[in-house]
């Protein structure tokens, strides 16, 4: 380089023949390259600063530079290696890098990764005393990186760092041609009607400031599926509404479908609910239409779905656009990552819950009853009636169709013209509030405050039934005492405990 009087930074590339251990000159790149961070780390200089100062005549590269230690650079890209490195775009919902590495990046939480630029998200640079130490440190660093919202090559990099060939530096230009890796994930081929990630008990502790708990509407079916697989009851899974997704597995996974009966096939072979199955890489799970009985089914996988908590929960609150995967329902092309399985499978088959079109739900009286708001006749009429579900229902609330209430007052006074109006009142999930003359069961994505009267509230042990109410349901409400409600909840807790012990209650 002195012969041609080249003064700036550049890269001289060689090919190395591993057989006879000879170097062959390839080319000179007379510019700064992406890999310059490795050189900076081992030589302790800022090459970019040096180049700027050099052209100003204020610097020259020392003649006696000596490298120290070893450095490696791992490039994090917004692309899916499992699908031939197809680019991935979307909103970054989680970004976290460990402090023990140099990270050159432009991303942060809330940034949109667009399709208009290079998909490079970050350069993760690890430095240590020698190559072996550097590899070990790289494995720890890459394991601690979290980037969610778009699919990345992070898992691919982790697999490479752990491979024996990489550890032993037994590499060639054909390394990736023979390298295979397992992605502990599944891909959403088609999303279904309204498929979300939920966990139990959801987002607790924020109800008083207006953040709903979310979580599975039928939490009992959800918990049973997790316990069958040896998971914690809280591990995240998929909630399926009406029509389910089609999923392609990328690794070996044990799974179970619970909740309402739903048409499902694994590689076009019909499968049953409440039965544990094993899927292998490339297997296709097609979850179709729920039967006329019930409204929601659940897909639980051993180990649970891996996604970061938002306000203490993995549950999706789609109206708030947070939690779960990108704060939304799942879409075609989403890659959903899984945790490694920990415990053994507890129960391989289980009798399904009694989900019927005719359902009785236990309730307790709420603050706004007779004679201040409703007539005594109207309260009894509510309990005697068989209610149906209005088509415009959702996780926010289940609207009921039945007899028109008889009000004990002509209006809401200062709160409004309709007798259902009151000043803001604290709601509970499962509260039956009247918005005008129509009762609505408040769902897990509903508001914590509202200006409507609440006549009854579903007891905790029966909240799961709300998740299975559909337009085919015929609903009766039964008033129970506080002691009866507590006893039913204790029996449900015992039921789950016995199931975890491997029994089939």
C-alpha positions in Angstrom: 0.0 0.0 0.0 3.0 2.3 0.6 4.0 1.7 -3.1 0.7 3.3 -4.4 0.8 5.8 -1.5 -2.7 4.8 -0.2 -3.3 6.7 3.1 -6.9 6.0 4.1 -8.6 3.0 5.6 -9.3 0.1 3.4 -9.7 -3.7 3.3 -7.4 -6.2 1.7 -9.2 -9.5 1.1 -7.6 -12.9 0.8 -8.8 -16.5 0.2 -7.3 -19.1 2.5 -6.6 -22.7 1.4 -7.1 -24.9 4.4 -5.4 -27.9 2.7 -2.0 -26.4 2.1 -2.5 -23.4 4.4 -1.7 -20.8 1.8 -3.2 -17.3 1.3 -4.3 -16.0 -2.1 -4.9 -12.3 -2.8 -8.5 -11.5 -3.8 -9.1 -7.7 -3.9 -8.7 -4.4 -2.2 -11.7 -2.4 -1.1 -10.7 1.2 -0.8 -13.4 2.2 1.6 -14.8 1.6 5.0 -16.6 -1.7 5.3 -19.4 -3.1 7.5 -16.8 -5.2 9.4 -14.7 -2.2 10.4 -16.0 -2.5 14.0 -13.9 -5.7 14.5 -10.7 -3.9 13.5 -11.6 -1.0 15.8 -12.1 -3.3 18.8 -8.8 -5.2 18.5 -6.7 -2.1 17.6 -8.4 0.4 19.9 -9.0 3.1 17.3 -12.0 4.9 15.8 -11.5 4.4 12.1 -14.3 6.7 11.1 -12.9 9.6 13.2 -9.4 8.8 11.8 -10.5 9.0 8.2 -12.2 12.4 8.8 -9.1 13.8 10.6 -6.8 12.3 7.9 -8.5 14.1 5.1 -8.2 17.3 7.1 -4.5 16.7 7.4 -4.7 16.2 11.2 -4.0 12.5 11.5 -2.0 9.6 10.0 -2.4 5.9 10.8 0.5 4.7 13.1 3.0 2.4 11.6 3.3 0.2 14.7 -0.4 -0.8 15.3 -0.7 -4.1 17.2 -3.9 -6.0 17.7 -5.0 -7.3 21.1 -7.5 -10.0 21.8 -10.3 -11.2 19.4 -13.5 -9.6 18.2 -16.5 -10.9 16.3 -19.4 -9.1 14.6 -22.9 -10.5 14.3 -25.3 -8.7 11.9 -28.9 -8.7 13.0 -31.2 -8.4 10.0 -35.0 -8.0 9.7 -35.4 -11.2 7.6 -36.5 -14.8 8.0 -33.7 -17.3 7.4 -36.3 -20.1 7.6 -38.1 -18.7 4.5 -35.0 -18.1 2.3 -34.2 -14.8 4.1 -37.4 -13.1 3.1 -37.4 -9.5 4.5 -39.6 -8.7 7.4 -41.3 -5.4 8.1 -43.4 -4.0 11.0 -43.4 -2.2 14.3 -40.7 -3.1 16.8 -42.4 -3.8 20.1 -39.4 -4.9 22.1 -35.7 -3.9 21.7 -33.1 -4.9 24.3 -29.4 -5.4 23.9 -27.0 -6.5 26.7 -24.4 -4.1 28.0 -21.4 -6.4 27.6 -21.3 -6.0 23.8 -20.8 -3.1 21.4 -24.0 -2.6 19.5 -24.1 -0.2 16.5 -27.8 0.2 15.7 -30.5 2.7 14.7 -33.5 0.8 16.2 -35.5 1.3 19.4 -39.0 0.3 20.6 -41.7 1.9 18.6 -39.7 2.2 15.4 -41.3 1.0 12.1 -39.1 -1.2 10.0 -40.1 -0.4 6.4 -39.5 -2.3 3.2 -37.7 0.7 1.6 -34.2 0.3 3.1 -31.6 -2.3 3.8 -32.9 -4.8 6.5 -29.8 -4.4 8.7 -31.0 -3.6 12.2 -27.8 -3.8 14.3 -24.2 -4.9 14.4 -23.5 -6.8 17.6 -19.7 -6.8 18.3 -18.2 -9.0 21.0 -14.6 -8.7 22.2 -12.6 -11.0 24.5 -9.0 -12.0 25.2 -8.9 -14.8 22.6 -11.2 -16.5 20.1 -12.5 -19.2 22.4 -13.5 -16.7 25.0 -15.0 -14.5 22.3 -17.3 -17.4 21.1 -18.5 -18.2 24.7 -19.2 -14.5 25.3 -21.0 -14.2 21.9 -23.3 -17.1 22.9 -24.3 -15.3 26.1 -24.7 -12.0 24.4 -26.9 -13.3 21.6 -29.0 -15.2 24.1 -29.7 -11.9 25.9 -30.7 -9.9 22.8 -34.5 -9.3 22.4 -36.0 -7.8 19.2 -39.7 -8.4 18.7 -42.3 -7.2 16.3 -40.5 -8.3 13.1 -38.9 -11.6 12.3 -35.1 -11.5 12.5 -32.1 -13.8 12.0 -31.3 -13.7 15.7 -32.2 -17.4 16.3 -30.1 -18.2 13.2 -27.1 -16.4 14.6 -27.5 -18.1 18.0 -27.5 -21.5 16.3 -24.3 -20.7 14.3 -22.5 -19.5 17.5 -23.3 -22.7 19.2 -22.4 -25.0 16.3 -19.2 -27.1 16.7 -17.9 -25.9 13.3 -18.0 -22.3 14.4 -16.5 -23.0 17.8 -13.6 -24.9 16.2 -13.2 -22.4 13.4 -13.7 -25.2 10.9 -15.3 -22.9 8.4 -15.3 -22.4 4.7 -17.2 -20.3 2.1 -19.6 -23.3 1.8 -20.4 -23.4 5.5 -23.9 -22.2 5.2 -24.6 -24.6 2.3 -24.5 -27.5 4.7 -25.5 -25.7 8.0 -29.0 -26.5 9.2 -30.8 -25.0 12.2 -34.0 -25.5 14.1 -36.3 -22.6 14.6 -38.3 -23.2 17.7 -41.4 -21.5 16.3 -44.4 -22.0 14.1 -45.6 -19.9 11.2 -49.1 -18.5 10.7 -50.1 -19.6 7.2 -53.6 -18.2 7.6 -54.8 -16.4 10.7 -58.4 -17.4 11.2 -61.1 -15.0 12.3 -59.7 -13.4 15.5 -56.6 -15.3 16.8 -54.6 -13.7 19.6 -51.9 -14.6 22.1 -53.3 -14.7 25.7 -52.0 -15.7 29.1 -53.7 -16.4 32.4 -54.7 -14.4 34.5 -53.9 -11.6 32.2 -52.8 -8.1 32.9 -53.6 -7.6 36.6 -53.0 -4.6 38.8 -54.0 -1.9 36.2 -57.8 -2.1 36.3 -58.0 1.0 38.5 -56.3 3.1 35.8 -58.4 1.8 33.0 -56.2 -1.0 31.6 -58.3 -4.2 31.3 -56.9 -7.6 32.2 -57.4 -9.2 28.8 -56.4 -12.9 29.1 -58.4 -15.9 27.8 -62.2 -15.4 27.9 -62.6 -19.1 28.7 -59.8 -19.3 31.3 -60.7 -22.8 32.5 -60.2 -24.5 29.1 -57.0 -22.5 28.7 -55.6 -23.6 32.1 -56.6 -27.2 31.5 -54.6 -27.3 28.3 -51.5 -25.9 29.9 -51.7 -28.3 32.9 -52.1 -31.2 30.5 -48.8 -30.3 28.8 -46.9 -29.8 32.1 -46.9 -26.0 31.6 -47.6 -23.4 34.2 -51.2 -22.2 34.1 -49.9 -18.8 33.1 -48.0 -19.9 30.0 -49.1 -18.1 26.8 -51.2 -19.8 24.1 -53.5 -18.9 21.3 -57.2 -18.0 21.7 -59.2 -18.9 18.6 -62.6 -17.3 17.8 -65.1 -19.0 15.5 -62.6 -20.1 12.8 -59.0 -21.1 13.6 -55.6 -20.6 11.9 -53.5 -22.8 9.7 -50.1 -23.3 11.2 -46.8 -24.7 9.9 -44.4 -26.0 12.6 -40.7 -25.4 12.4 -39.7 -27.7 15.2 -40.9 -30.7 17.1 -43.8 -29.5 19.4 -46.3 -31.2 21.7 -49.6 -29.4 21.6 -53.3 -29.7 22.6 -56.5 -27.9 21.5 -59.1 -27.2 24.2 -62.3 -25.3 24.6 -65.1 -25.6 22.1 -65.2 -28.5 19.7 -63.5 -27.4 16.5 -62.6 -29.1 13.2 -58.9 -29.7 13.1 -56.4 -31.7 11.1 -52.7 -32.5 11.5 -51.3 -33.1 8.0 -54.9 -33.6 6.8 -55.6 -36.3 9.4 -58.5 -35.4 11.8 -57.5 -34.8 15.4 -59.5 -34.4 18.6 -59.7 -31.7 21.2 -58.3 -32.4 24.7 -55.8 -34.8 23.3 -52.0 -34.2 23.2 -50.4 -34.5 19.8 -46.8 -34.2 18.5 -46.0 -32.1 15.5 -42.7 -32.2 13.6 -40.9 -29.7 11.4 -42.9 -29.0 8.3 -46.2 -30.4 9.7 -49.3 -28.5 9.0 -52.0 -27.9 11.6 -55.3 -26.7 10.1 -57.8 -25.5 12.7 -61.2 -24.9 11.0 -64.6 -24.0 12.2 -66.0 -24.2 15.7 -69.1 -26.3 16.0 -72.5 -24.7 16.8 -71.8 -25.1 20.5 -69.3 -22.7 21.9 -67.3 -19.7 20.6 -63.6 -20.1 21.5 -60.9 -22.8 21.3 -57.4 -22.7 22.6 -54.1 -23.9 21.1 -51.5 -24.6 23.9 -48.0 -25.8 23.2 -45.5 -27.4 25.6 -43.3 -24.7 27.0 -45.7 -21.9 26.0 -45.4 -19.1 23.5 -42.3 -16.9 23.9 -43.1 -13.2 23.9 -42.2 -10.4 26.2 -44.5 -9.1 28.9 -46.3 -5.8 28.5 -47.4 -4.4 31.8 -46.8 -7.8 33.3 -48.6 -9.9 30.8 -48.3 -11.5 27.4 -52.0 -11.1 26.6 -53.1 -9.2 23.5 -55.3 -6.1 24.0 -56.1 -5.4 20.4 -58.1 -2.2 21.1 -55.1 -0.8 23.0 -52.6 -2.1 20.4 -50.3 -3.7 22.9 -49.4 -7.1 24.3 -49.1 -10.4 22.5 -47.6 -10.3 19.0 -47.4 -6.6 17.9 -50.5 -5.8 19.9 -52.8 -7.2 17.3 -54.5 -10.3 16.0 -52.2 -12.7 14.2 -51.7 -12.3 10.4 -50.4 -14.6 7.7 -46.6 -14.8 7.7 -46.2 -14.2 11.5 -43.6 -16.4 13.1 -44.5 -17.2 16.7 -41.6 -18.3 18.8 -41.8 -20.9 21.6 -40.2 -21.5 24.9 -38.3 -24.8 25.4 -40.4 -27.5 27.1 -39.5 -28.0 30.8 -41.8 -30.4 32.6 -43.2 -33.7 31.4 -46.7 -34.1 29.9 -49.2 -34.6 32.7 -52.3 -35.9 30.9 -52.5 -37.1 27.3 -56.3 -37.2 27.1 -59.0 -35.4 29.0 -62.8 -35.4 28.9 -63.9 -32.1 27.4 -65.7 -29.4 29.5 -69.5 -29.4 29.4 -70.0 -26.7 26.8 -73.6 -26.8 25.7 -76.0 -24.6 23.8 -78.2 -24.4 26.9 -76.1 -22.9 29.8 -76.8 -21.7 33.3 -74.5 -19.1 34.7 -74.3 -18.4 38.4 -74.4 -14.7 39.4 -74.6 -12.5 42.5 -76.6 -9.3 42.9 -74.7 -6.1 42.0 -75.1 -2.6 43.4 -77.9 -1.5 41.1 -81.1 -3.6 41.6 -84.6 -3.2 42.9 -86.3 -1.1 44.0 -84.0 1.9 43.2 -83.3 1.1 39.6 -85.5 -1.8 38.5 -88.9 -3.0 39.7 -89.0 -6.3 41.6 -91.0 -7.8 38.8 -88.3 -6.9 36.3 -85.5 -8.5 38.4 -87.4 -11.7 38.6 -88.2 -11.6 34.9 -84.5 -11.3 34.2 -83.8 -14.4 36.2 -86.7 -16.3 34.7 -85.9 -15.4 31.0 -83.9 -17.5 28.6 -81.4 -15.0 27.0 -79.7 -15.2 23.6 -76.5 -13.5 22.3 -76.7 -10.5 20.0 -74.4 -10.9 17.0 -72.5 -7.7 17.8 -70.6 -9.2 20.7 -66.8 -9.4 21.3 -64.1 -9.6 23.9 -65.2 -6.2 25.1 -68.7 -7.4 26.0 -71.3 -10.0 25.2 -74.7 -8.3 24.4 -77.8 -10.2 25.5 -81.2 -10.3 23.8 -84.3 -10.8 26.0 -87.1 -9.0 27.7 -87.1 -5.3 28.0 -86.4 -4.2 31.6 -89.0 -2.4 33.7 -87.4 0.6 35.3 -88.2 2.0 38.7 -87.4 5.5 37.6 -88.2 7.6 34.6 -84.7 8.9 33.9 -81.1 8.9 35.1 -81.4 12.3 36.8 -78.1 14.3 36.6 -76.4 11.4 34.9 -78.6 11.3 31.8 -82.0 11.0 30.2 -82.2 7.2 30.2 -82.9 5.4 33.5 -79.9 3.2 32.9 -77.6 6.2 33.2 -75.6 6.8 36.3 -72.4 8.7 37.2 -69.2 6.7 36.5 -69.3 3.4 38.3 -66.5 0.8 38.8 -67.2 -2.3 36.8 -65.9 -5.9 37.3 -65.2 -8.4 34.5 -68.4 -10.4 34.2 -70.6 -7.5 35.4 -74.0 -7.4 33.6 -74.6 -3.7 32.9 -77.4 -2.1 31.0 -76.5 0.3 28.2 -80.0 1.5 27.7 -82.4 -1.4 27.7 -79.8 -4.0 26.5 -77.8 -5.9 29.1 -74.1 -6.5 28.3 -71.7 -8.9 30.1 -68.5 -6.9 30.5 -65.6 -8.9 28.9 -61.9 -9.0 29.7 -61.1 -6.2 27.2 -63.9 -4.0 28.5 -63.8 -0.7 30.4 -63.2 -0.5 34.2 -65.5 2.5 34.6 -68.8 3.4 33.0 -72.1 5.3 33.4 -74.5 2.4 33.3 -76.2 0.4 36.1 -75.1 -3.1 36.9 -77.7 -5.6 38.1 -75.7 -8.8 38.4 -72.1 -10.0 38.2 -71.0 -13.5 37.2 -69.1 -15.3 39.9 -65.4 -16.0 39.3 -65.8 -19.8 38.9 -68.3 -19.3 36.1 -66.5 -16.5 34.2 -65.1 -19.2 31.7 -68.7 -19.8 30.4 -68.8 -16.2 29.1 -66.1 -17.1 26.6 -68.2 -19.8 25.1 -71.4 -17.8 24.6 -72.4 -17.6 20.9 -75.5 -16.7 18.9 -76.6 -20.4 19.4 -76.5 -20.1 23.2 -79.6 -20.2 25.4 -78.7 -18.6 28.7 -80.3 -18.7 32.1 -78.9 -16.8 35.1 -79.1 -18.2 38.7 -78.4 -16.2 41.8 -76.1 -17.8 44.4 -74.8 -16.6 47.8 -71.2 -15.5 48.5 -70.5 -18.7 50.3 -71.7 -20.8 47.4 -69.6 -18.7 45.0 -66.5 -19.3 47.2 -67.1 -23.0 47.4 -67.5 -23.3 43.7 -64.2 -21.5 43.2 -62.4 -23.7 45.7 -63.8 -26.8 43.9 -62.4 -25.5 40.6 -59.0 -24.8 42.1 -59.0 -28.4 43.5 -60.0 -29.7 40.1 -57.0 -28.1 38.5 -54.7 -29.3 41.2 -55.8 -32.9 40.8 -55.3 -32.6 37.1 -51.8 -31.4 37.5 -51.2 -34.5 39.6 -51.9 -36.6 36.6 -55.5 -37.5 37.5 -58.5 -37.1 35.3 -61.2 -35.6 37.5 
